């Protein structure tokens, strides 16, 4: 399986597709995070796979020291520009989730907006939890935001078509080999570009088991960015707060 994320996340079309995931979503999630941590004890934060910095920048706006990395130079450029415009000091750097070269510890580590499950092998995906445990200081908190696969299986839209910035975007979605696959075709005049997303499907129970294997204590589980109680069939998200 090709490293689809390296191509897609560096495409200028990526943010067009997800423009509906904007500031409001980020504000709600940051508010939820703040309800689940002791704000007086959080001084440093690591945002893993930060994308264009939606969450990193809002956390930095609270006066915290934020480090954030992503594999996409294009998204990092946008993140840095936004932070500069707001006069916020965020340590953005380009890094691979498999080997980001983190040499310090943090009070809070976040992995948000399903920035997980991209690799072919389960052990590659779940290696993140062991890494996060190492990145956290004593009593540090991990916020993990992933989709709820039971909800996804009931609500997957097989086909959709939209137009953004004069481009026609076609998306085809399916389940295959315990993954959710999205094929994306972006038509700009007579030129077509093809991208794909492929994310592994893990149940709530599998995620919990792997976190506990890595000695995390699970404190709270929510089903959306508003902090609703997790419901196996009705919740769109699986948001877990775990403590070292």
Buried (B, 14 or more C-beta within 10 A) or exposed (E): EEEBBEBBBBBEBBBBBBEEEEEEBBBBBBEBBEEBBEEEEBEBBBBBBBBBBBBBBBBBBEEBBBBBBBBBEBBBEBBBEBBEEEEBEBEBEEBEBEEBEBEEBBBBBBBBBBBBBBBEEBEBBBBBBEBBBEBBBEEBBBBBBBBBBBBBEEEEEEEEEEEEEEBBBBBBBEBEEEBBBBBBBBBEEEEEBEBBBBBBBBEBEBBBEBBEEBEBEBEBBBBBBEBBEBEBEBBBBBBBBBBB
